[in-house]
Amino acid sequence: MDPIREAHLSEPGLLVIDVAGFDDATVLAFQAAIARIWGTSSVERTTRDAGQPGVRLRMYTDLRQVLEEASSPVPAPSAT
């Protein structure tokens, strides 16, 4: 993977996440789960390192962009 550059982390709340997994479906499912919570860059492809098992992807995440869907994944219990 390419080196992380200072511009990728120029402000608080920005993350660079490198993910390694068994196959494309696994790492893309992880990326989709993160994308439901925070703003992320779209990932169109994974990479393979020659001679190494599995696949990798890099995603850029902005923790300042909390999405509405993630604000309350479980309904609050009702008072009885």
C-alpha positions as CSV (number, residue, x, y, z in Angstrom):
1,M,0.0,0.0,0.0
2,D,1.0,3.6,-0.5
3,P,2.3,5.5,2.4
4,I,-0.1,7.6,4.4
5,R,0.4,11.3,3.7
6,E,0.0,14.2,6.1
7,A,-2.8,15.6,3.9
8,H,-4.9,12.4,4.7
9,L,-4.9,13.4,8.4
10,S,-4.8,17.2,8.2
11,E,-7.6,17.7,10.7
12,P,-8.8,16.0,13.9
13,G,-11.4,13.3,13.3
14,L,-9.9,12.1,10.0
15,L,-8.7,8.4,9.9
16,V,-6.9,6.2,7.4
17,I,-7.9,2.6,7.9
18,D,-6.0,-0.2,6.3
19,V,-8.0,-3.4,6.3
20,A,-6.8,-6.9,5.5
21,G,-9.0,-9.9,5.2
22,F,-9.5,-13.3,3.6
23,D,-11.4,-12.2,0.5
24,D,-13.1,-9.2,-1.2
25,A,-16.5,-9.9,0.3
26,T,-15.0,-9.8,3.9
27,V,-13.2,-6.5,3.6
28,L,-15.9,-4.9,1.5
29,A,-18.5,-5.9,4.2
30,F,-16.3,-4.2,6.8
31,Q,-16.1,-1.1,4.7
32,A,-19.9,-1.1,4.3
33,A,-20.4,-1.4,8.1
34,I,-18.1,1.6,8.7
35,A,-19.8,3.6,5.9
36,R,-23.2,3.1,7.7
37,I,-21.8,4.9,10.8
38,W,-19.3,7.6,9.5
39,G,-18.6,9.3,6.2
40,T,-16.1,7.3,4.2
41,S,-14.4,7.3,0.9
42,S,-15.9,4.8,-1.6
43,V,-13.8,1.8,-2.2
44,E,-14.1,0.2,-5.6
45,R,-11.3,-2.3,-5.5
46,T,-9.1,-4.3,-3.2
47,T,-5.5,-5.1,-3.6
48,R,-3.4,-8.2,-3.3
49,D,0.2,-8.4,-2.3
50,A,2.2,-10.9,-4.3
51,G,3.1,-13.9,-2.2
52,Q,0.8,-12.9,0.6
53,P,-2.6,-14.4,1.4
54,G,-5.8,-12.4,1.4
55,V,-6.7,-8.9,0.2
56,R,-6.3,-5.4,1.5
57,L,-8.1,-2.1,1.1
58,R,-7.5,1.4,2.4
59,M,-10.4,3.7,3.4
60,Y,-10.5,7.3,4.5
61,T,-13.0,8.0,7.3
62,D,-14.3,11.2,8.7
63,L,-15.5,10.7,12.3
64,R,-17.0,14.2,12.3
65,Q,-19.7,13.0,9.8
66,V,-21.9,10.8,11.9
67,L,-24.8,9.5,9.7
68,E,-28.4,9.6,10.9
69,E,-28.9,5.9,10.4
70,A,-26.2,5.2,13.0
71,S,-27.6,7.5,15.6
72,S,-30.0,5.0,17.1
73,P,-29.5,1.4,15.8
74,V,-31.5,-0.1,18.7
75,P,-34.9,1.3,19.8
76,A,-34.9,2.7,23.3
77,P,-36.7,0.5,25.8
78,S,-40.1,1.7,26.7
79,A,-41.0,2.4,30.3
80,T,-43.7,0.0,31.7
